[in-house]
Amino acid sequence: DLAREQLRNHGIATPEFRCIALGKDLKSQIAGFAFPCVVKPISLSGSRGVIRADNEAEFVAACERIQKIVATLSREHEKNTLLVEAYVPGMEVAVEGFLNEGEFIPLALFDKPDPLQGPFFEESYYITPSHLPEETQHHIYRQVHAACRAYGLTTGPVHAELRLHDGKAWIIEVAARTIGGECAQLLKFGTGYSLEQLVLAHSLGLPLDMRPMEEAAGVLMIPTPKSGILRRVEGVLAAHKVPLIESVAISVREGYELQTLPEGASYLGFIFARGPDPRAVESALRQAHSMLNIVVSPLWKLEAV
């Protein structure tokens, strides 16, 4: 909510928003707010607790569901406050870059080819380089840079998520951090250096002779198909044999509990690919994913009455 307020104060395209208190009447707090909307916690990450609502009934149901998710948080304000945002349609992209004494240096622009329309917003494909026109890419970078200035960020890594709608790049998130998880491997494909090398060199003021991206690269954050106990993942070898696939990594061990969004907070694993162009990379990732058979058994939890 504080980030949204800063963006609005600086005239940067960001969704309409409103904070609501879980301890008060929900319907009266949403009066006059247009649907569809997105309800989310004011903390947490990885799309956990983020739910789209298309009407008042879905809004109330979403709040009640998120209330159970945030109940374990330590800070009372985070347990009792939710953020409601206007739903912004359109293609979503991610940006990775650095700030150097106020100057924004883009490292990669990732297309997200799957439509993220809800009701939950599980990340899946990241593909680079982007197919977007050069003018649109520059507009995206300018918006990220403007958001960084609004937040007072001047130096260090930046990760941003935006949506393209109505001729504008709308800021969904800008964070003073690097890209998360195994996805950092994409930067090595594109720059010739690992994320750790990039961060340390930047922090120490060491120049890096980054090579231009000669290939396309992509990752699939393997979706969790259903909640339960993971028994096995079949077809990993077949997926790895798909042309252009670099690696298939299952992050969750057999016997561990899986949980789908919005309650879930982790990915099942990652599939990486490199190839001559973004379309070929995306096709390879989709083919490899189709080879996997994720076997999940039900989980029944006993609760004291």
KOLDOPA-49421 format. One record per residue (C-alpha): z, x, y; residue in three letters. Coordinates in steps of 0.2 Angstrom, whole numbers, padded with zeros to 4 digits, always signed. Layout:
// residues N
ZXYAla
...
***
This chain:
// residues 305
+0000+0000+0000Asp
+0004+0014+0012Leu
-0013+0022+0008Ala
-0022+0006+0011Arg
-0014+0004+0027Glu
-0019+0022+0033Gln
-0037+0018+0028Leu
-0037+0002+0037Arg
-0029+0010+0053Asn
-0043+0023+0053His
-0057+0010+0051Gly
-0062+0016+0033Ile
-0070+0004+0021Ala
-0056-0002+0010Thr
-0052-0018+0001Pro
-0041-0032+0010Glu
-0024-0030+0003Phe
-0007-0038+0003Arg
+0010-0034-0004Cys
+0020-0047-0013Ile
+0038-0048-0019Ala
+0041-0053-0037Leu
+0057-0061-0033Gly
+0049-0074-0022Lys
+0038-0088-0024Asp
+0021-0081-0029Leu
+0009-0095-0024Lys
+0015-0095-0006Ser
+0013-0077-0004Gln
-0005-0077-0009Ile
-0009-0092+0002Ala
-0026-0089+0011Gly
-0030-0074+0001Phe
-0048-0075-0006Ala
-0052-0074-0025Phe
-0056-0064-0035Pro
-0043-0052-0032Cys
-0035-0037-0041Val
-0016-0036-0044Val
-0008-0019-0047Lys
+0008-0010-0047Pro
+0011+0001-0032Ile
+0014+0016-0044Ser
+0008+0020-0062Leu
-0009+0027-0066Ser
-0024+0026-0078Gly
-0027+0008-0074Ser
-0011+0003-0082Arg
-0005-0014-0075Gly
-0021-0017-0066Val
-0028-0035-0068Ile
-0041-0045-0060Arg
-0037-0063-0056Ala
-0051-0076-0052Asp
-0039-0090-0047Asn
-0021-0095-0043Glu
-0016-0098-0061Ala
-0023-0081-0067Glu
-0015-0073-0052Phe
+0002-0080-0057Val
-0001-0075-0075Ala
-0006-0057-0070Ala
+0010-0055-0059Cys
+0021-0061-0074Glu
+0012-0049-0086Arg
+0014-0034-0074Ile
+0032-0038-0070Gln
+0036-0034-0089Lys
+0026-0017-0087Ile
+0035-0011-0071Val
+0052-0017-0077Ala
+0056+0000-0084Thr
+0052+0010-0068Leu
+0067+0018-0060Ser
+0065+0013-0042Arg
+0069-0005-0037Glu
+0055-0006-0024His
+0042-0001-0038Glu
+0049-0014-0050Lys
+0049-0028-0037Asn
+0033-0025-0027Thr
+0015-0028-0032Leu
-0001-0024-0022Leu
-0015-0038-0021Val
-0032-0032-0016Glu
-0049-0041-0014Ala
-0060-0037-0028Tyr
-0075-0026-0023Val
-0090-0028-0034Pro
-0103-0015-0037Gly
-0106+0002-0045Met
-0091+0013-0046Glu
-0092+0032-0044Val
-0079+0047-0045Ala
-0079+0062-0034Val
-0071+0079-0037Glu
-0070+0092-0023Gly
-0059+0104-0013Phe
-0052+0104+0005Leu
-0053+0121+0013Asn
-0044+0120+0030Glu
-0050+0103+0033Gly
-0068+0106+0027Glu
-0073+0095+0011Phe
-0082+0104-0002Ile
-0089+0093-0016Pro
-0090+0099-0034Leu
-0096+0084-0043Ala
-0101+0066-0041Leu
-0099+0056-0057Phe
-0108+0040-0060Asp
-0099+0026-0071Lys
-0113+0017-0079Pro
-0103+0004-0087Asp
-0099-0011-0075Pro
-0080-0011-0072Leu
-0078-0030-0069Gln
-0061-0033-0077Gly
-0050-0042-0081Pro
-0044-0024-0085Phe
-0052-0008-0079Phe
-0053+0004-0093Glu
-0062+0020-0089Glu
-0076+0025-0101Ser
-0092+0035-0096Tyr
-0093+0049-0083Tyr
-0110+0056-0080Ile
-0116+0070-0068Thr
-0127+0073-0059Pro
-0127+0056-0051Ser
-0144+0046-0050His
-0140+0040-0033Leu
-0151+0044-0018Pro
-0146+0059-0008Glu
-0142+0049+0007Glu
-0130+0038-0003Thr
-0121+0054-0010Gln
-0119+0061+0007His
-0111+0044+0013His
-0099+0045-0002Ile
-0094+0062+0003Tyr
-0091+0058+0021Arg
-0080+0043+0016Gln
-0070+0054+0005Val
-0068+0067+0019His
-0063+0053+0031Ala
-0050+0046+0019Ala
-0043+0064+0017Cys
-0041+0065+0036Arg
-0033+0048+0037Ala
-0020+0054+0024Tyr
-0017+0071+0033Gly
-0024+0081+0019Leu
-0032+0098+0024Thr
-0031+0110+0009Thr
-0032+0108-0010Gly
-0041+0098-0024Pro
-0046+0080-0021Val
-0051+0067-0034His
-0058+0050-0027Ala
-0064+0034-0034Glu
-0076+0023-0024Leu
-0086+0007-0026Arg
-0104+0004-0018Leu
-0105-0013-0011His
-0114-0020+0004Asp
-0122-0004+0009Gly
-0104+0005+0010Lys
-0094+0016-0001Ala
-0077+0008-0002Trp
-0062+0019-0006Ile
-0053+0013-0021Ile
-0042+0029-0023Glu
-0041+0046-0015Val
-0028+0058-0023Ala
-0023+0076-0019Ala
-0025+0082-0037Arg
-0039+0087-0049Thr
-0048+0076-0061Ile
-0036+0071-0076Gly
-0036+0075-0094Gly
-0050+0083-0104Glu
-0063+0077-0091Cys
-0060+0094-0082Ala
-0072+0101-0095Gln
-0087+0093-0085Leu
-0083+0104-0071Leu
-0086+0120-0081Lys
-0103+0113-0087Phe
-0108+0110-0069Gly
-0101+0125-0060Thr
-0099+0139-0074Gly
-0080+0140-0071Tyr
-0066+0131-0078Ser
-0055+0119-0068Leu
-0041+0132-0068Glu
-0052+0146-0062Gln
-0058+0135-0048Leu
-0041+0129-0042Val
-0033+0147-0043Leu
-0048+0155-0035Ala
-0047+0142-0021His
-0028+0144-0019Ser
-0030+0163-0018Leu
-0045+0163-0006Gly
-0056+0171-0019Leu
-0075+0168-0018Pro
-0084+0161-0033Leu
-0102+0162-0035Asp
-0105+0144-0042Met
-0121+0142-0051Arg
-0132+0126-0047Pro
-0131+0113-0061Met
-0146+0115-0072Glu
-0141+0102-0085Glu
-0133+0085-0085Ala
-0116+0082-0093Ala
-0105+0067-0097Gly
-0089+0062-0106Val
-0084+0046-0114Leu
-0066+0042-0114Met
-0065+0033-0130Ile
-0059+0015-0127Pro
-0044+0009-0138Thr
-0051-0006-0147Pro
-0035-0015-0151Lys
-0016-0013-0151Ser
-0008-0007-0167Gly
-0005+0008-0178Ile
-0019+0020-0179Leu
-0024+0023-0198Arg
-0039+0034-0196Arg
-0055+0037-0186Val
-0071+0037-0197Glu
-0087+0044-0192Gly
-0081+0059-0182Val
-0093+0071-0191Leu
-0108+0060-0189Ala
-0104+0057-0170Ala
-0103+0076-0168His
-0120+0078-0176Lys
-0129+0067-0163Val
-0141+0078-0153Pro
-0133+0084-0136Leu
-0115+0081-0141Ile
-0104+0095-0137Glu
-0088+0089-0145Ser
-0078+0074-0152Val
-0059+0075-0149Ala
-0047+0062-0155Ile
-0031+0064-0145Ser
-0020+0052-0155Val
-0014+0056-0173Arg
-0014+0044-0187Glu
+0002+0034-0188Gly
+0004+0033-0170Tyr
+0005+0017-0160Glu
-0011+0012-0150Leu
-0009+0000-0135Gln
-0023-0008-0125Thr
-0024-0010-0106Leu
-0015-0016-0096Pro
+0000-0011-0105Glu
-0008+0005-0113Gly
-0007+0022-0104Ala
-0018+0034-0114Ser
-0035+0037-0121Tyr
-0039+0037-0140Leu
-0050+0053-0137Gly
-0065+0061-0128Phe
-0083+0064-0132Ile
-0093+0077-0122Phe
-0112+0079-0121Ala
-0124+0090-0111Arg
-0143+0088-0110Gly
-0158+0089-0099Pro
-0155+0074-0089Asp
-0141+0060-0086Pro
-0150+0047-0095Arg
-0152+0058-0111Ala
-0133+0062-0110Val
-0128+0044-0108Glu
-0139+0039-0123Ser
-0131+0053-0134Ala
-0113+0047-0129Leu
-0117+0029-0133Arg
-0125+0034-0150Gln
-0110+0045-0154Ala
-0098+0031-0150His
-0107+0019-0161Ser
-0104+0031-0176Met
-0085+0029-0174Leu
-0075+0016-0184Asn
-0058+0015-0178Ile
-0046+0008-0191Val
-0030+0000-0184Val
-0017-0009-0193Ser
-0006-0023-0185Pro
+0011-0019-0179Leu
+0025-0032-0179Trp
+0040-0028-0169Lys
+0057-0035-0173Leu
+0067-0041-0158Glu
+0086-0046-0158Ala
+0089-0065-0154Val
***
